[in-house]
Amino acid sequence: SFELLNLVSTYNKISETSVLLISYSDSLQTDNVNGACSLAVRVNDSFSDGGSFAAPGYSTYLTTQTFFSSTGTFSGIAAGTHNINLYKRVLSGATCTRNSGNWHPTITIMEIEP
């Protein structure tokens, strides 16, 4: 199961009817070729419209730093301030390393009216 890794940002959603389109870019690696690491972005601890393994998120079995960018939508979220959180999931005893090159992860949040 996924567990909270950290708070990435907060966002003040203006409209009750809008959809959030969130893009997240980062890097990830595992120390175990038999294990896997997954990251997932959530709004107020809620999955994106596609469910727990839907974008924005990424999984890797690679022991070298892998760069990724992923975009997903979040609908049905009320107007107001919301937490944008990063969650991780580790399989087979792997250790996950995020951003080992000390790059600048980016998050882009757009509010779109249907």
SEVEX-468256 format. One line per 3 residues: number of its first residue (from 1); their letters; for each residue x, y, z of C-alpha. Coordinates in Angstrom, 3 decimals. Layout:
NUM) A) X:Y:Z  ...
! end
This chain:
1) SFE) 0.000:0.000:0.000  1.019:3.607:-0.476  2.244:5.727:2.444
4) LLN) 2.655:9.489:2.758  6.143:10.654:1.768  5.786:14.436:1.967
7) LVS) 3.732:17.532:1.256  4.658:18.869:-2.184  2.539:21.999:-2.326
10) TYN) -0.757:23.586:-1.425  -3.232:24.938:-3.954  -6.175:27.313:-3.526
13) KIS) -8.866:25.998:-5.875  -11.159:28.810:-6.992  -14.143:27.047:-8.587
16) ETS) -16.399:24.285:-7.282  -16.863:22.829:-10.790  -13.304:22.942:-12.111
19) VLL) -10.928:20.017:-12.625  -7.303:20.084:-11.462  -4.729:18.999:-14.040
22) ISY) -1.492:18.194:-12.186  1.885:17.394:-13.762  4.784:16.150:-11.652
25) SDS) 8.426:15.649:-12.714  11.139:14.046:-10.591  13.656:11.189:-10.537
28) LQT) 13.523:7.812:-8.799  15.618:4.665:-8.379  15.643:1.456:-6.323
31) DNV) 18.564:-0.393:-4.752  17.127:-3.834:-5.470  16.608:-5.246:-8.986
34) NGA) 13.972:-7.593:-7.549  12.068:-4.760:-5.883  10.157:-1.768:-7.090
37) CSL) 9.412:1.795:-6.061  6.312:3.772:-6.951  5.406:7.412:-6.405
40) AVR) 1.914:8.873:-6.649  0.579:12.413:-6.371  -2.653:12.877:-4.439
43) VND) -4.847:15.831:-3.563  -5.933:15.763:0.100  -4.898:12.098:0.196
46) SFS) -7.306:11.271:-2.685  -6.360:9.389:-5.846  -6.565:10.963:-9.269
49) DGG) -9.567:10.207:-11.484  -8.018:6.929:-12.684  -7.513:5.346:-9.245
52) SFA) -4.544:4.445:-7.050  -2.119:3.544:-9.863  -3.228:6.216:-12.337
55) APG) -1.159:9.248:-13.279  0.329:11.374:-11.951  2.715:8.739:-10.709
58) YST) 5.631:6.534:-11.665  7.086:3.083:-10.875  10.605:1.775:-11.441
61) YLT) 12.640:-1.404:-11.056  15.827:0.363:-12.204  18.863:0.784:-9.965
64) TQT) 19.926:3.903:-11.851  18.275:7.284:-11.467  15.330:7.490:-13.860
67) FFS) 13.690:10.785:-14.763  9.939:10.926:-15.290  7.069:13.303:-15.846
70) STG) 3.444:12.330:-15.354  0.098:14.149:-15.602  -3.328:13.314:-14.189
73) TFS) -6.705:14.893:-13.457  -8.566:15.347:-10.187  -12.290:16.152:-10.292
76) GIA) -14.970:16.530:-7.643  -12.756:18.637:-5.378  -14.387:21.560:-3.563
79) AGT) -13.139:25.131:-3.820  -10.615:26.119:-1.164  -7.075:25.275:-0.070
82) HNI) -5.880:21.719:-0.672  -2.717:19.748:0.056  -0.825:18.209:-2.862
85) NLY) 0.969:15.192:-1.379  3.506:12.693:-2.655  3.012:9.050:-1.677
88) KRV) 5.392:6.106:-2.084  4.959:2.350:-2.390  7.849:-0.106:-1.968
91) LSG) 7.823:-3.753:-3.078  10.079:-6.693:-2.162  12.128:-4.878:0.456
94) ATC) 13.571:-2.322:-1.935  14.888:1.016:-0.783  13.667:3.929:-2.863
97) TRN) 15.805:6.966:-3.563  14.073:10.050:-4.879  16.019:12.802:-6.599
100) SGN) 19.505:11.395:-5.879  21.063:13.943:-8.256  19.615:16.856:-6.271
103) WHP) 17.685:18.096:-9.308  14.690:20.390:-9.019  11.443:18.387:-9.059
106) TIT) 8.600:20.379:-10.581  4.865:20.414:-10.116  2.439:22.262:-12.370
109) IME) -1.156:22.708:-11.271  -3.821:24.018:-13.658  -7.456:24.595:-12.826
112) IEP) -9.669:23.901:-15.824  -13.393:24.569:-16.215  -15.194:21.764:-18.084
! end
